[in-house]
């Protein structure tokens, strides 16, 4: 017979694991935490290396999250945060695509 592993219950004062809809993500520009649905997701698809704005949650790839705030977008562009986080060179046309989908 195989033994089942027991799950450890969280101790008092520890948070339980949140549901996926309430997970917090950090804006790449202002570094503030938000719930995932409040941010814009910019993703580099794994297979094609294409940049996708607000993909469905089942798409696999490297993601960056940003506030729906013009100031945060300017900071991210100025500091080249999209390229650093997504690990791909971002051109002006892609930045316009991201800006227009805000």
N, CA, C and O atoms as CSV, one atom per row, in Angstrom:
chain,resi,resn,atom,element,x,y,z
A,1,UNK,N,N,0.829,-1.180,0.000
A,1,UNK,CA,C,0.000,0.000,0.000
A,1,UNK,C,C,0.874,1.245,0.000
A,1,UNK,O,O,1.947,1.280,0.603
A,2,UNK,N,N,0.393,2.243,-0.681
A,2,UNK,CA,C,1.119,3.503,-0.680
A,2,UNK,C,C,0.488,4.443,0.328
A,2,UNK,O,O,-0.729,4.473,0.512
A,3,UNK,N,N,1.334,5.191,0.961
A,3,UNK,CA,C,0.835,6.159,1.940
A,3,UNK,C,C,0.544,7.474,1.242
A,3,UNK,O,O,1.295,7.907,0.367
A,4,UNK,N,N,-0.537,8.095,1.631
A,4,UNK,CA,C,-0.868,9.413,1.105
A,4,UNK,C,C,-0.111,10.460,1.906
A,4,UNK,O,O,0.005,10.369,3.128
A,5,UNK,N,N,0.400,11.450,1.196
A,5,UNK,CA,C,1.065,12.542,1.890
A,5,UNK,C,C,0.026,13.439,2.530
A,5,UNK,O,O,-0.993,13.770,1.922
A,6,UNK,N,N,0.295,13.822,3.750
A,6,UNK,CA,C,-0.617,14.720,4.431
A,6,UNK,C,C,-0.259,16.152,4.085
A,6,UNK,O,O,0.915,16.518,4.027
A,7,UNK,N,N,-1.264,16.940,3.861
A,7,UNK,CA,C,-1.042,18.365,3.612
A,7,UNK,C,C,-0.899,19.071,4.941
A,7,UNK,O,O,-1.671,18.850,5.874
A,8,UNK,N,N,0.089,19.910,5.006
A,8,UNK,CA,C,0.278,20.687,6.223
A,8,UNK,C,C,-0.711,21.843,6.235
A,8,UNK,O,O,-0.800,22.613,5.279
A,9,UNK,N,N,-1.432,21.949,7.306
A,9,UNK,CA,C,-2.345,23.075,7.456
A,9,UNK,C,C,-1.540,24.303,7.838
A,9,UNK,O,O,-0.583,24.203,8.605
A,10,UNK,N,N,-1.918,25.466,7.308
A,10,UNK,CA,C,-1.172,26.670,7.674
A,10,UNK,C,C,-1.320,26.959,9.166
A,10,UNK,O,O,-2.376,26.739,9.758
A,11,UNK,N,N,-0.249,27.451,9.748
A,11,UNK,CA,C,-0.283,27.815,11.158
A,11,UNK,C,C,-1.121,29.064,11.339
A,11,UNK,O,O,-1.429,29.769,10.378
A,12,UNK,N,N,-1.475,29.320,12.553
A,12,UNK,CA,C,-2.255,30.520,12.823
A,12,UNK,C,C,-1.461,31.745,12.416
A,12,UNK,O,O,-0.264,31.834,12.688
A,13,UNK,N,N,-2.119,32.683,11.769
A,13,UNK,CA,C,-1.464,33.904,11.336
A,13,UNK,C,C,-0.916,33.816,9.921
A,13,UNK,O,O,-0.607,34.847,9.324
A,14,UNK,N,N,-0.785,32.606,9.363
A,14,UNK,CA,C,-0.312,32.465,7.991
A,14,UNK,C,C,-1.503,32.509,7.048
A,14,UNK,O,O,-2.583,32.010,7.365
A,15,UNK,N,N,-1.296,33.100,5.905
A,15,UNK,CA,C,-2.355,33.177,4.918
A,15,UNK,C,C,-2.451,31.873,4.156
A,15,UNK,O,O,-1.445,31.210,3.906
A,16,UNK,N,N,-3.669,31.512,3.789
A,16,UNK,CA,C,-3.851,30.369,2.910
A,16,UNK,C,C,-3.554,30.810,1.494
A,16,UNK,O,O,-3.526,32.007,1.208
A,17,UNK,N,N,-3.334,29.872,0.617
A,17,UNK,CA,C,-3.052,30.204,-0.776
A,17,UNK,C,C,-4.295,30.846,-1.378
A,17,UNK,O,O,-5.401,30.326,-1.233
A,18,UNK,N,N,-4.112,31.965,-2.046
A,18,UNK,CA,C,-5.227,32.700,-2.639
A,18,UNK,C,C,-5.666,32.037,-3.924
A,18,UNK,O,O,-4.901,31.300,-4.547
A,19,UNK,N,N,-6.885,32.296,-4.316
A,19,UNK,CA,C,-7.348,31.811,-5.604
A,19,UNK,C,C,-6.640,32.609,-6.696
A,19,UNK,O,O,-6.192,33.728,-6.442
A,20,UNK,N,N,-6.528,32.056,-7.914
A,20,UNK,CA,C,-5.789,32.737,-8.981
A,20,UNK,C,C,-6.305,34.134,-9.300
A,20,UNK,O,O,-5.529,34.981,-9.741
A,21,UNK,N,N,-7.582,34.396,-9.091
A,21,UNK,CA,C,-8.116,35.704,-9.433
A,21,UNK,C,C,-7.672,36.794,-8.457
A,21,UNK,O,O,-7.748,37.979,-8.781
A,22,UNK,N,N,-7.213,36.408,-7.272
A,22,UNK,CA,C,-6.808,37.411,-6.292
A,22,UNK,C,C,-5.291,37.486,-6.121
A,22,UNK,O,O,-4.807,38.158,-5.211
A,23,UNK,N,N,-4.541,36.809,-6.978
A,23,UNK,CA,C,-3.092,36.875,-6.881
A,23,UNK,C,C,-2.612,38.283,-7.201
A,23,UNK,O,O,-3.164,38.957,-8.071
A,24,UNK,N,N,-1.598,38.711,-6.503
A,24,UNK,CA,C,-1.056,40.053,-6.683
A,24,UNK,C,C,0.094,40.014,-7.677
A,24,UNK,O,O,0.873,39.061,-7.710
A,25,UNK,N,N,0.189,41.056,-8.483
A,25,UNK,CA,C,1.279,41.235,-9.434
A,25,UNK,C,C,1.826,42.642,-9.256
A,25,UNK,O,O,1.129,43.531,-8.767
A,26,UNK,N,N,3.078,42.839,-9.655
A,26,UNK,CA,C,3.741,44.114,-9.478
A,26,UNK,C,C,3.871,44.817,-10.821
A,26,UNK,O,O,4.271,44.212,-11.815
A,27,UNK,N,N,3.529,46.102,-10.838
A,27,UNK,CA,C,3.707,46.929,-12.028
A,27,UNK,C,C,5.201,47.093,-12.280
A,27,UNK,O,O,5.963,47.346,-11.347
A,28,UNK,N,N,5.629,46.951,-13.546
A,28,UNK,CA,C,7.058,47.033,-13.856
A,28,UNK,C,C,7.590,48.458,-13.773
A,28,UNK,O,O,8.804,48.658,-13.762
A,29,UNK,N,N,6.716,49.441,-13.716
A,29,UNK,CA,C,7.158,50.839,-13.669
A,29,UNK,C,C,7.166,51.389,-12.240
A,29,UNK,O,O,8.190,51.889,-11.774
A,30,UNK,N,N,6.041,51.299,-11.553
A,30,UNK,CA,C,5.936,51.905,-10.218
A,30,UNK,C,C,6.194,50.916,-9.086
A,30,UNK,O,O,6.296,51.325,-7.929
A,31,UNK,N,N,6.300,49.628,-9.391
A,31,UNK,CA,C,6.567,48.563,-8.414
A,31,UNK,C,C,5.510,48.439,-7.323
A,31,UNK,O,O,5.802,47.938,-6.238
A,32,UNK,N,N,4.296,48.884,-7.594
A,32,UNK,CA,C,3.212,48.715,-6.636
A,32,UNK,C,C,2.485,47.413,-6.924
A,32,UNK,O,O,2.384,46.990,-8.076
A,33,UNK,N,N,1.975,46.775,-5.868
A,33,UNK,CA,C,1.235,45.528,-6.019
A,33,UNK,C,C,-0.232,45.806,-6.323
A,33,UNK,O,O,-0.856,46.665,-5.700
A,34,UNK,N,N,-0.770,45.072,-7.284
A,34,UNK,CA,C,-2.172,45.152,-7.662
A,34,UNK,C,C,-2.697,43.750,-7.849
A,34,UNK,O,O,-1.921,42.806,-8.002
A,35,UNK,N,N,-4.015,43.603,-7.839
A,35,UNK,CA,C,-4.591,42.334,-8.232
A,35,UNK,C,C,-4.396,42.172,-9.730
A,35,UNK,O,O,-4.377,43.155,-10.470
A,36,UNK,N,N,-4.252,40.942,-10.170
A,36,UNK,CA,C,-3.887,40.666,-11.555
A,36,UNK,C,C,-4.874,41.264,-12.557
A,36,UNK,O,O,-4.461,41.727,-13.620
A,37,UNK,N,N,-6.150,41.263,-12.243
A,37,UNK,CA,C,-7.144,41.771,-13.187
A,37,UNK,C,C,-7.108,43.301,-13.328
A,37,UNK,O,O,-7.726,43.842,-14.246
A,38,UNK,N,N,-6.399,44.006,-12.440
A,38,UNK,CA,C,-6.303,45.464,-12.512
A,38,UNK,C,C,-5.166,45.938,-13.414
A,38,UNK,O,O,-5.089,47.123,-13.740
A,39,UNK,N,N,-4.296,45.037,-13.816
A,39,UNK,CA,C,-3.128,45.392,-14.611
A,39,UNK,C,C,-3.269,44.938,-16.060
A,39,UNK,O,O,-4.097,44.088,-16.385
A,40,UNK,N,N,-2.450,45.517,-16.911
A,40,UNK,CA,C,-2.388,45.129,-18.310
A,40,UNK,C,C,-1.248,44.125,-18.443
A,40,UNK,O,O,-0.128,44.396,-18.009
A,41,UNK,N,N,-1.524,42.978,-19.035
A,41,UNK,CA,C,-0.511,41.944,-19.192
A,41,UNK,C,C,0.080,42.024,-20.593
A,41,UNK,O,O,-0.644,41.965,-21.587
A,42,UNK,N,N,1.392,42.157,-20.664
A,42,UNK,CA,C,2.111,42.137,-21.931
A,42,UNK,C,C,2.935,40.866,-21.911
A,42,UNK,O,O,3.707,40.636,-20.980
A,43,UNK,N,N,2.776,40.041,-22.933
A,43,UNK,CA,C,3.383,38.730,-22.917
A,43,UNK,C,C,4.181,38.460,-24.184
A,43,UNK,O,O,3.776,38.859,-25.276
A,44,UNK,N,N,5.309,37.785,-24.038
A,44,UNK,CA,C,6.077,37.288,-25.168
A,44,UNK,C,C,5.757,35.806,-25.281
A,44,UNK,O,O,6.103,35.020,-24.399
A,45,UNK,N,N,5.093,35.424,-26.375
A,45,UNK,CA,C,4.710,34.037,-26.545
A,45,UNK,C,C,5.956,33.170,-26.669
A,45,UNK,O,O,6.925,33.552,-27.325
A,46,UNK,N,N,5.924,32.016,-26.043
A,46,UNK,CA,C,7.096,31.155,-25.961
A,46,UNK,C,C,7.552,30.650,-27.328
A,46,UNK,O,O,8.739,30.717,-27.648
A,47,UNK,N,N,6.634,30.153,-28.124
A,47,UNK,CA,C,7.030,29.508,-29.381
A,47,UNK,C,C,7.371,30.500,-30.493
A,47,UNK,O,O,8.374,30.328,-31.185
A,48,UNK,N,N,6.556,31.526,-30.671
A,48,UNK,CA,C,6.750,32.438,-31.798
A,48,UNK,C,C,7.498,33.717,-31.442
A,48,UNK,O,O,7.859,34.481,-32.337
A,49,UNK,N,N,7.740,33.967,-30.154
A,49,UNK,CA,C,8.404,35.187,-29.676
A,49,UNK,C,C,7.615,36.456,-30.005
A,49,UNK,O,O,8.178,37.551,-30.015
A,50,UNK,N,N,6.321,36.313,-30.274
A,50,UNK,CA,C,5.443,37.443,-30.607
A,50,UNK,C,C,4.988,38.130,-29.321
A,50,UNK,O,O,4.752,37.467,-28.311
A,51,UNK,N,N,4.865,39.456,-29.355
A,51,UNK,CA,C,4.381,40.231,-28.217
A,51,UNK,C,C,2.856,40.320,-28.305
A,51,UNK,O,O,2.305,40.743,-29.321
A,52,UNK,N,N,2.191,39.917,-27.235
A,52,UNK,CA,C,0.730,39.908,-27.171
A,52,UNK,C,C,0.310,40.740,-25.967
A,52,UNK,O,O,0.881,40.604,-24.885
A,53,UNK,N,N,-0.688,41.604,-26.154
A,53,UNK,CA,C,-1.211,42.425,-25.064
A,53,UNK,C,C,-2.527,41.824,-24.595
A,53,UNK,O,O,-3.420,41.549,-25.397
A,54,UNK,N,N,-2.638,41.622,-23.277
A,54,UNK,CA,C,-3.814,41.028,-22.639
A,54,UNK,C,C,-4.226,39.696,-23.254
A,54,UNK,O,O,-5.352,39.570,-23.735
A,55,UNK,N,N,-3.344,38.701,-23.250
A,55,UNK,CA,C,-3.726,37.384,-23.775
A,55,UNK,C,C,-4.621,36.666,-22.785
A,55,UNK,O,O,-4.789,37.114,-21.651
A,56,UNK,N,N,-5.198,35.544,-23.217
A,56,UNK,CA,C,-5.969,34.756,-22.262
A,56,UNK,C,C,-4.993,34.099,-21.289
A,56,UNK,O,O,-3.796,34.032,-21.569
A,57,UNK,N,N,-5.475,33.625,-20.178
A,57,UNK,CA,C,-4.604,33.103,-19.128
A,57,UNK,C,C,-3.995,31.752,-19.471
A,57,UNK,O,O,-3.110,31.285,-18.754
A,58,UNK,N,N,-4.441,31.111,-20.545
A,58,UNK,CA,C,-3.933,29.789,-20.894
A,58,UNK,C,C,-2.749,29.860,-21.848
A,58,UNK,O,O,-2.191,28.826,-22.213
A,59,UNK,N,N,-2.358,31.056,-22.256
A,59,UNK,CA,C,-1.238,31.223,-23.162
A,59,UNK,C,C,0.060,31.158,-22.367
A,59,UNK,O,O,0.179,31.765,-21.303
A,60,UNK,N,N,1.033,30.416,-22.894
A,60,UNK,CA,C,2.290,30.197,-22.191
A,60,UNK,C,C,3.356,31.156,-22.700
A,60,UNK,O,O,3.560,31.275,-23.908
A,61,UNK,N,N,4.035,31.839,-21.786
A,61,UNK,CA,C,5.115,32.723,-22.170
A,61,UNK,C,C,5.526,33.634,-21.026
A,61,UNK,O,O,4.932,33.601,-19.948
A,62,UNK,N,N,6.536,34.438,-21.265
A,62,UNK,CA,C,7.054,35.384,-20.268
A,62,UNK,C,C,6.166,36.619,-20.250
A,62,UNK,O,O,5.822,37.151,-21.305
A,63,UNK,N,N,5.791,37.080,-19.056
A,63,UNK,CA,C,4.845,38.185,-18.936
A,63,UNK,C,C,5.394,39.352,-18.142
A,63,UNK,O,O,6.253,39.200,-17.273
A,64,UNK,N,N,4.869,40.525,-18.468
A,64,UNK,CA,C,5.130,41.748,-17.721
A,64,UNK,C,C,3.778,42.397,-17.456
A,64,UNK,O,O,2.877,42.334,-18.294
A,65,UNK,N,N,3.641,43.011,-16.305
A,65,UNK,CA,C,2.391,43.672,-15.943
A,65,UNK,C,C,2.649,45.151,-15.731
A,65,UNK,O,O,3.673,45.546,-15.174
A,66,UNK,N,N,1.692,45.971,-16.191
A,66,UNK,CA,C,1.827,47.424,-16.041
A,66,UNK,C,C,0.466,48.022,-15.707
A,66,UNK,O,O,-0.571,47.517,-16.136
A,67,UNK,N,N,0.485,49.110,-14.930
A,67,UNK,CA,C,-0.740,49.840,-14.573
A,67,UNK,C,C,-1.367,50.439,-15.833
A,67,UNK,O,O,-0.701,50.616,-16.853
A,68,UNK,N,N,-2.632,50.739,-15.740
A,68,UNK,CA,C,-3.308,51.448,-16.818
A,68,UNK,C,C,-3.145,52.942,-16.555
A,68,UNK,O,O,-4.118,53.663,-16.333
A,69,UNK,N,N,-1.887,53.387,-16.587
A,69,UNK,CA,C,-1.528,54.746,-16.212
A,69,UNK,C,C,-0.491,55.252,-17.220
A,69,UNK,O,O,0.516,54.586,-17.460
A,70,UNK,N,N,-0.731,56.415,-17.804
A,70,UNK,CA,C,0.196,56.956,-18.801
A,70,UNK,C,C,1.585,57.214,-18.223
A,70,UNK,O,O,2.588,57.012,-18.907
A,71,UNK,N,N,1.648,57.654,-16.984
A,71,UNK,CA,C,2.943,57.937,-16.355
A,71,UNK,C,C,3.765,56.654,-16.205
A,71,UNK,O,O,4.972,56.655,-16.445
A,72,UNK,N,N,3.117,55.578,-15.815
A,72,UNK,CA,C,3.821,54.293,-15.690
A,72,UNK,C,C,4.318,53.816,-17.052
A,72,UNK,O,O,5.415,53.267,-17.151
A,73,UNK,N,N,3.527,54.020,-18.096
A,73,UNK,CA,C,3.954,53.620,-19.437
A,73,UNK,C,C,5.190,54.413,-19.866
A,73,UNK,O,O,6.121,53.855,-20.447
A,74,UNK,N,N,5.193,55.719,-19.576
A,74,UNK,CA,C,6.350,56.558,-19.925
A,74,UNK,C,C,7.602,56.108,-19.183
A,74,UNK,O,O,8.684,56.052,-19.766
A,75,UNK,N,N,7.459,55.787,-17.896
A,75,UNK,CA,C,8.595,55.327,-17.094
A,75,UNK,C,C,9.123,54.009,-17.639
A,75,UNK,O,O,10.333,53.827,-17.775
A,76,UNK,N,N,8.212,53.088,-17.952
A,76,UNK,CA,C,8.624,51.776,-18.470
A,76,UNK,C,C,9.362,51.909,-19.796
A,76,UNK,O,O,10.336,51.196,-20.037
A,77,UNK,N,N,8.907,52.817,-20.657
A,77,UNK,CA,C,9.580,53.035,-21.946
A,77,UNK,C,C,10.944,53.695,-21.746
A,77,UNK,O,O,11.930,53.297,-22.367
A,78,UNK,N,N,10.993,54.695,-20.884
A,78,UNK,CA,C,12.230,55.433,-20.654
A,78,UNK,C,C,13.323,54.537,-20.068
A,78,UNK,O,O,14.488,54.645,-20.450
A,79,UNK,N,N,12.951,53.662,-19.149
A,79,UNK,CA,C,13.914,52.781,-18.492
A,79,UNK,C,C,14.057,51.426,-19.191
A,79,UNK,O,O,14.740,50.532,-18.691
A,80,UNK,N,N,13.408,51.282,-20.349
A,80,UNK,CA,C,13.522,50.071,-21.162
A,80,UNK,C,C,13.083,48.811,-20.395
A,80,UNK,O,O,13.672,47.742,-20.554
A,81,UNK,N,N,12.054,48.953,-19.572
A,81,UNK,CA,C,11.598,47.861,-18.716
A,81,UNK,C,C,10.971,46.713,-19.506
A,81,UNK,O,O,11.141,45.551,-19.137
A,82,UNK,N,N,10.246,47.019,-20.589
A,82,UNK,CA,C,9.616,45.954,-21.367
A,82,UNK,C,C,10.667,44.991,-21.921
A,82,UNK,O,O,10.506,43.774,-21.837
A,83,UNK,N,N,11.736,45.539,-22.484
A,83,UNK,CA,C,12.804,44.707,-23.051
A,83,UNK,C,C,13.495,43.884,-21.975
A,83,UNK,O,O,13.809,42.713,-22.192
A,84,UNK,N,N,13.731,44.487,-20.818
A,84,UNK,CA,C,14.425,43.784,-19.738
A,84,UNK,C,C,13.589,42.636,-19.181
A,84,UNK,O,O,14.097,41.532,-18.981
A,85,UNK,N,N,12.311,42.897,-18.931
A,85,UNK,CA,C,11.460,41.890,-18.316
A,85,UNK,C,C,11.119,40.774,-19.307
A,85,UNK,O,O,11.136,39.596,-18.948
A,86,UNK,N,N,10.812,41.142,-20.543
A,86,UNK,CA,C,10.422,40.145,-21.539
A,86,UNK,C,C,11.621,39.482,-22.218
A,86,UNK,O,O,11.459,38.511,-22.957
A,87,UNK,N,N,12.818,40.005,-21.970
A,87,UNK,CA,C,14.061,39.472,-22.525
A,87,UNK,C,C,14.023,39.378,-24.047
A,87,UNK,O,O,14.351,38.349,-24.638
A,88,UNK,N,N,13.608,40.497,-24.665
A,88,UNK,CA,C,13.548,40.602,-26.121
A,88,UNK,C,C,13.639,42.089,-26.470
A,88,UNK,O,O,13.177,42.935,-25.704
A,89,UNK,N,N,14.225,42.405,-27.607
A,89,UNK,CA,C,14.300,43.806,-28.032
A,89,UNK,C,C,12.927,44.266,-28.505
A,89,UNK,O,O,12.285,43.601,-29.320
A,90,UNK,N,N,12.484,45.404,-27.990
A,90,UNK,CA,C,11.174,45.959,-28.328
A,90,UNK,C,C,11.398,47.175,-29.222
A,90,UNK,O,O,12.148,48.082,-28.863
A,91,UNK,N,N,10.745,47.192,-30.393
A,91,UNK,CA,C,10.879,48.341,-31.290
A,91,UNK,C,C,9.736,49.327,-31.059
A,91,UNK,O,O,8.824,49.067,-30.275
A,92,UNK,N,N,9.802,50.459,-31.753
A,92,UNK,CA,C,8.797,51.525,-31.587
A,92,UNK,C,C,7.399,51.069,-31.987
A,92,UNK,O,O,6.423,51.455,-31.344
A,93,UNK,N,N,7.280,50.252,-33.039
A,93,UNK,CA,C,5.962,49.777,-33.471
A,93,UNK,C,C,5.295,48.923,-32.400
A,93,UNK,O,O,4.086,49.021,-32.188
A,94,UNK,N,N,6.079,48.089,-31.728
A,94,UNK,CA,C,5.529,47.249,-30.663
A,94,UNK,C,C,5.109,48.102,-29.478
A,94,UNK,O,O,4.081,47.833,-28.857
A,95,UNK,N,N,5.892,49.129,-29.155
A,95,UNK,CA,C,5.510,50.042,-28.067
A,95,UNK,C,C,4.203,50.761,-28.387
A,95,UNK,O,O,3.368,50.955,-27.503
A,96,UNK,N,N,4.021,51.159,-29.653
A,96,UNK,CA,C,2.749,51.794,-30.051
A,96,UNK,C,C,1.602,50.812,-29.925
A,96,UNK,O,O,0.504,51.189,-29.514
A,97,UNK,N,N,1.845,49.551,-30.275
A,97,UNK,CA,C,0.818,48.501,-30.148
A,97,UNK,C,C,0.407,48.327,-28.682
A,97,UNK,O,O,-0.777,48.205,-28.370
A,98,UNK,N,N,1.394,48.315,-27.796
A,98,UNK,CA,C,1.110,48.197,-26.375
A,98,UNK,C,C,0.341,49.409,-25.867
A,98,UNK,O,O,-0.624,49.265,-25.116
A,99,UNK,N,N,0.763,50.590,-26.270
A,99,UNK,CA,C,0.116,51.849,-25.855
A,99,UNK,C,C,-1.342,51.916,-26.325
A,99,UNK,O,O,-2.214,52.345,-25.569
A,100,UNK,N,N,-1.609,51.499,-27.556
A,100,UNK,CA,C,-2.968,51.570,-28.115
A,100,UNK,C,C,-3.917,50.574,-27.471
A,100,UNK,O,O,-5.129,50.790,-27.496
A,101,UNK,N,N,-3.412,49.491,-26.894
A,101,UNK,CA,C,-4.269,48.498,-26.263
A,101,UNK,C,C,-4.573,48.817,-24.815
A,101,UNK,O,O,-5.286,48.057,-24.160
A,102,UNK,N,N,-4.050,49.929,-24.290
A,102,UNK,CA,C,-4.295,50.311,-22.901
A,102,UNK,C,C,-5.734,50.621,-22.659
A,102,UNK,O,O,-6.112,50.961,-21.538
